[in-house]
Structure formats: structure tokens, C-alpha cells
């Protein structure tokens, strides 16, 4: 192999260190530096693997930090470090989505606080004001300065409500199952509003209905509920729509949690499901006229007469009217355990504090932008809402655990949740 001539140093000896080697030429061609230059290597503490992570691409394993190519590697690392502040497109998209969601939440919270001004003197018509939620709401709105027109089913209920309210509160007798009574009530509301229109309509029909296994009931038991809780409320809403459109008012439909999940027989759940559908169609159609429609889905509350006492009276009446064949298929033990289940559900689920429902109804009436749906009560927010969205197999299993099994089913063990 031929030697490459080099420079002669002191003493006539060849200075081997100054002789350019073939490897130096190759390295010079890579780094674009000549063999005669004295280039000081920059110090770097980053390994090749760290540079790969920063750059986002692969770096050859033979590019060691102690070679002259580390100059290029260090420049790449510096650029990568500087560009590390620049996010990728997917990261920017994620941040933009999160920021948009956060902005929408803030906007909704601010928007939810806006209230309608000049509420004094506005007319609100409320049904079912003898006792319970309707009675409490009428008193509350009367104190807020509304001109309340309270519909009561009995003369006694109207007199008791007027005795503890201001003179601006008016009462009218209303039987939602009678079209003539509905027409008289609508005429009374038209006279009271005196051309101003109706600002608010609160549909509340929470009368106790027969609650029992389906084959214990007759068609008359369904009619007695649907005629009041669904058809009656629908009829009076339709007849008051011209007044509501004139005032650009709002409709608030009060619906029990049985509108979220049907778990007992009878027309009560049917009526509440029907009111949910009626409210949805009415909301979509009336928004063109400035009329807002809201639904208040509330849990079980004790108001006035204890609900379990009335329910048990219905159960005893229905049980005594069953044919021997149906009674034998269920058994006496089933009836006793079923009554226990009703008492237990009332004791466990019913709440005495109805203030949460009143606040929801008030917000639906006085908010500038009322919500589409309100949920009042812990059971409506968590238990019944969860069951309504849960798979049918899971909800069926949980509800089956709450009630006993008929004698003919072969499972004589009562529901495990009855005595909890």
C-alpha cells in the first residue's frame, strides 16, 4: 500500500499527525470541512436516542457525539428543541376542542343566569293547585308579584288557597276530564288577562291513579288517568295557545319520574310518556312564535295526603274485584308482599322537601333562556334516569328485584329489595 507524502517536521522526521488520512477526507466531505481546518467539537450531553425523540425521526446509530458530524447533529438537536414548542396538528386539534367545550360551558352558565325583566303583573295559569306542588308554586309566584290564576278541582281547595294569598291571586274550578269545565276555565283566563296574553302555563296533574299489575286493571282504569293527565292537559294547552303566542310566553309541563321509566302497570306512566312526546313537538313548533316549552321531570315527593295510603286503597279494591283464576295465579302471599313493596318504595324514594321542584319551575318561568328539561330530586337525576338509559336486561333485573313473584312463576321468594 503506497504511503501518502506528508510534511517534514523538526529532525527530518515526517509529522504523521499532520498527514491527512483517507478517513479524514471522508469525514470532511460529510461535514463540509477540509482536512486542514482545526474545528473544535461542540460539547453535547444528548445521546443519539434523545436526538431521535426530539427530532421525531431516526438518527443513524453510528453518529456518535464525539465525531465531527456531531456538529450537524447538535444543530439538528438545537432546531428540534426550538421547534419543540410547535405542536403537531393533532395536538392543536385536541386543545382547540377542549377550549371550545370549556367556552361553551362558561357561555351556558352565564346565559342561564339571565332573567326576564318586569315580571310584576304578568299572568300565570297553574293547574292542580288544591294541594301539593301546584299549591306551593301558586303561593310562591304570588309572593314574587305574578298575577296567578290557580285552577283547583274543588271549591274547598280554592278557598283555602285564597285565604293564605294576596288579592291578586285568582282561583277557578277546573275538571280536566270535562271539556265544558275546560272551556269555562279558558274563558275566565281570557277575561283576567284582558288582552295582555298569558305569560305562563304550568300543567300539573298529579292525581293518584290505580297502580297495580296490568291484568288486575280494566280499561276504565286507564281512561280515568289518561282523560285527566294526558288528554285534559293537552286540551287546555291547545285552547290557551293563542294567549301564549300573544304574550310570547312559556309552557311548563310537570312530569313524574314514571315518564322516564315505566315499572308498574296502569295508565299513569302512559300519560307521562305521552306528555313527554307532546312537550317535544310543542317546543319545536312554538319556538317560531316565541313560545318556550320546558319539562320538569321530578322524583317522588310526599305532598298533602300520604301517597301510600291512597295507593293501598286502590290495591285492595282491585284485589277484591279479581276473578278467582287471576287471584290464584298470583296468590295471597304475592298481594301481601306487593303492598309491602309499595310502602317500602314510598318510604325510601319519597322526599318531603319539594323546594327543588319549585326552584326548577320558577326558573323555567322567569329565565330569559329556560332549559328544555329540568330534573328535580336525587332519584330523578340518578336512579330513574340511569334506568331509562341502561340496557333493558339490567333495568328489568333491578325492577324484578324490587317486587315479588307470582305463585305461578315458580319463584316464591319475594323481591330482595323490599325489606332493605
MIVEX-226838 format. One line per 5 residues: for each residue x, y, z of C-alpha. Coordinates in pm, whole numbers, m for minus. Layout:
! MIVEX-226838
X/Y/Z  ... .
//
This chain:
! MIVEX-226838
0/0/0  159/334/m108  230/593/152  82/931/131  352/1201/142 .
336/1423/443  509/1725/586  860/1702/732  898/1824/1082  1193/1904/1305 .
1473/1648/1287  1379/1546/934  1112/1311/1053  775/1302/896  492/1451/1109 .
246/1165/1095  m21/1355/1289  m40/1616/1016  m84/1363/736  m444/1360/615 .
m587/1011/625  m847/865/392  m1099/863/678  m1040/1236/728  m1130/1304/366 .
m1447/1107/402  m1534/1290/723  m1451/1625/560  m1681/1552/271  m1966/1482/514 .
m1914/1783/737  m1808/2012/452  m1481/2097/631  m1138/2049/490  m864/1837/644 .
m656/2138/720  m904/2308/945  m887/2287/1320  m1256/2264/1415  m1340/2250/1784 .
m1608/1993/1860  m1909/2128/2047  m1990/1954/2371  m2325/1783/2385  m2479/1580/2660 .
m2754/1434/2445  m2740/1078/2329  m2841/961/1984  m3164/816/2122  m3256/1155/2276 .
m3196/1325/1942  m3421/1070/1777  m3702/1152/2019  m3661/1528/1979  m3635/1520/1601 .
m3918/1274/1553  m3715/1070/1301  m3441/806/1315  m3074/904/1350  m2809/653/1243 .
m2659/468/1533  m2301/537/1419  m2339/917/1457  m2160/935/1791  m2135/1266/1974 .
m1753/1261/1969  m1728/1272/1590  m1720/1586/1381  m2062/1503/1249  m2181/1588/1597 .
m2173/1948/1475  m2453/1867/1236  m2624/1653/1496  m2605/1931/1750  m2752/2180/1503 .
m3037/1938/1434  m3094/1894/1806  m3098/2268/1856  m3355/2313/1581  m3562/2029/1718 .
m3550/2183/2063  m3658/2517/1923  m3936/2359/1718  m4044/2154/2014  m4267/2443/2113 .
m4460/2393/1792  m4741/2139/1846  m4846/1883/1594  m5176/1919/1411  m5348/1650/1620 .
m5238/1813/1947  m5359/2153/1829  m5692/1998/1732  m5734/1840/2075  m5657/2166/2252 .
m5900/2353/2026  m6177/2103/2103  m6118/2123/2480  m6109/2503/2467  m6435/2506/2270 .
m6607/2277/2519  m6484/2488/2811  m6603/2807/2639  m6946/2657/2573  m6981/2558/2940 .
m6890/2910/3053  m7128/3059/2796  m7411/2829/2911  m7356/2917/3278  m7364/3290/3204 .
m7664/3255/2972  m7853/3052/3233  m7839/3343/3476  m8028/3592/3260  m8377/3671/3389 .
m8688/3823/3234  m8743/4182/3346  m9067/4344/3459  m9228/4027/3588  m9475/4212/3805 .
m9827/4190/3666  m9761/3901/3428  m10028/3631/3432  m9953/3266/3506  m10213/2990/3493 .
m10145/2680/3707  m10349/2359/3716  m10379/2122/4011  m10350/2380/4288  m10561/2212/4557 .
m10257/2059/4728  m9903/1955/4656  m9667/2108/4405  m9924/2325/4227  m10043/2475/4555 .
m9688/2554/4668  m9593/2707/4332  m9903/2930/4328  m9815/3072/4671  m9451/3120/4573 .
m9526/3303/4246  m9786/3516/4421  m9516/3642/4655  m9293/3719/4356  m9552/3958/4212 .
m9711/3743/3943  m10085/3756/3875  m10155/3391/3949  m10467/3215/3823  m10489/2889/4015 .
m10712/2607/3891  m10850/2386/4168  m11061/2072/4140  m11274/2158/4446  m11432/2470/4594 .
m11268/2398/4927  m10921/2385/4772  m10970/2722/4604  m11099/2889/4921  m10809/2761/5131 .
m10558/2884/4874  m10714/3230/4852  m10722/3265/5230  m10340/3249/5252  m10257/3451/4938 .
m10274/3809/4816  m10585/3955/4648  m10414/3936/4308  m10432/3555/4315  m10748/3426/4150 .
m10889/3074/4159  m11112/2888/3916  m11271/2543/3931  m11135/2300/3674  m11212/1938/3596 .
m10964/1826/3331  m11183/1530/3238  m11471/1762/3140  m11446/1968/2820  m11714/2211/2940 .
m11517/2281/3258  m11206/2340/3050  m11393/2586/2827  m11517/2782/3130  m11165/2800/3275 .
m11023/2924/2943  m11292/3194/2930  m11203/3302/3283  m10833/3326/3194  m10915/3531/2882 .
m11110/3781/3089  m10841/3809/3356  m10559/3869/3109  m10760/4149/2941  m10584/4136/2606 .
m10233/4113/2750  m10191/3747/2676  m10081/3465/2905  m9717/3471/3013  m9703/3125/3170 .
m9894/2795/3170  m9795/2533/3427  m9957/2195/3358  m9966/1995/3678  m10190/1691/3715 .
m10050/1467/3986  m10362/1289/4100  m10324/939/4239  m10403/669/3986  m10456/293/4011 .
m10108/138/4032  m10116/m240/4006  m10022/m532/3778  m10170/m479/3434  m10404/m779/3434 .
m10567/m650/3754  m10692/m342/3569  m10984/m269/3341  m10998/m28/3050  m11193/216/3269 .
m10890/239/3498  m10679/356/3203  m10943/606/3087  m10968/764/3431  m10598/851/3420 .
m10545/933/3053  m10850/1159/3036  m10701/1383/3305  m10321/1354/3291  m10285/1344/2913 .
m10597/1438/2716  m10718/1700/2963  m10382/1876/2982  m10345/1859/2604  m10690/2013/2550 .
m10639/2305/2785  m10294/2373/2637  m10437/2386/2285  m10711/2629/2388  m10464/2859/2566 .
m10208/2867/2285  m10348/3189/2127  m10298/3373/2458  m9950/3226/2499  m9846/3326/2147 .
m9974/3678/2204  m9754/3726/2513  m9466/3510/2378  m9497/3316/2700  m9383/2975/2811 .
m9533/2634/2892  m9401/2428/3183  m9512/2066/3199  m9461/1889/3529  m9387/1520/3473 .
m9320/1247/3727  m9021/1015/3704  m9256/745/3575  m9230/932/3248  m8866/825/3239 .
m8916/459/3329  m9237/253/3342  m9214/m1/3622  m9575/m56/3732  m9894/m121/3541 .
m10167/132/3479  m10221/446/3275  m10003/676/3485  m9677/601/3305  m9859/608/2971 .
m9985/958/3044  m9640/1084/3145  m9475/935/2838  m9744/1099/2629  m9679/1437/2790 .
m9308/1399/2714  m9386/1348/2345  m9643/1630/2340  m9393/1867/2504  m9125/1787/2247 .
m9346/1851/1945  m9494/2163/2103  m9148/2304/2181  m9026/2260/1823  m9338/2411/1667 .
m9394/2702/1908  m9035/2832/1900  m9123/3013/1577  m9375/3221/1774  m9150/3296/2070 .
m9323/3046/2300  m9083/2837/2507  m9171/2490/2636  m8993/2321/2928  m9035/1988/3105 .
m8970/1943/3478  m8902/1575/3548  m8921/1528/3922  m8880/1234/4154  m9121/1112/4418 .
m9230/1364/4680  m9471/1349/4970  m9716/1634/4949  m10052/1654/5122  m10210/1314/5177 .
m9967/1027/5217  m9939/860/4879  m9907/504/5010  m10245/516/5190  m10435/604/4873 .
m10239/350/4670  m10321/73/4916  m10693/155/4895  m10677/112/4519  m10488/m216/4556 .
m10742/m364/4798  m11028/m259/4572  m10864/m413/4266  m10766/m733/4450  m11114/m791/4578 .
m11256/m746/4227  m11029/m1003/4060  m11161/m1331/3927  m11064/m1647/4125  m10844/m1760/3837 .
m10628/m1444/3841  m10611/m1437/4220  m10492/m1799/4233  m10225/m1730/3970  m10075/m1459/4192 .
m10150/m1599/4538  m10230/m1430/4867  m9864/m1409/4961  m9794/m1208/4647  m10056/m949/4738 .
m9916/m907/5090  m9559/m867/4959  m9671/m632/4681  m9831/m398/4935  m9506/m410/5135 .
m9313/m319/4821  m9532/m14/4764  m9483/102/5122  m9110/45/5100  m9075/240/4776 .
m9268/534/4925  m9055/528/5239  m8725/502/5053  m8781/722/4749  m9028/991/4855 .
m8882/1320/4974  m9061/1573/5196  m8868/1873/5063  m9029/1996/4741  m8821/2313/4719 .
m8604/2170/4440  m8911/2122/4219  m9036/2473/4296  m8698/2622/4200  m8698/2436/3869 .
m9049/2555/3783  m8963/2909/3885  m8650/2911/3669  m8849/2781/3372  m9086/3076/3413 .
m8852/3367/3489  m8534/3271/3299  m8475/3455/2975  m8346/3131/2824  m8525/2846/3007 .
m8387/2497/2977  m8554/2227/2775  m8558/1982/3067  m8513/2009/3440  m8461/1720/3680 .
m8552/1763/4045  m8485/1510/4318  m8196/1271/4363  m8395/972/4235  m8492/1150/3913 .
m8132/1262/3849  m7956/936/3924  m8181/633/3973  m8464/669/3718  m8251/850/3462 .
m7991/572/3485  m8255/302/3445  m8403/478/3142  m8067/465/2961  m7949/129/3096 .
m7984/m188/2885  m8327/m345/2920  m8182/m664/3068  m8021/m464/3352  m8323/m244/3425 .
m8557/m545/3414  m8336/m730/3660  m8326/m438/3906  m8702/m382/3890  m8767/m754/3925 .
m8570/m747/4248  m8799/m478/4389  m9125/m669/4357  m9236/m1023/4449  m9303/m1301/4202 .
m9649/m1454/4138  m9722/m1801/4263  m9744/m1950/3914  m9396/m1824/3824  m9235/m2093/4040 .
m9026/m1835/4227  m9184/m1789/4567  m8904/m1576/4709  m9010/m1209/4748  m8814/m927/4595 .
m8480/m887/4773  m8503/m507/4781  m8840/m492/4952  m8715/m516/5308  m8391/m325/5257 .
//
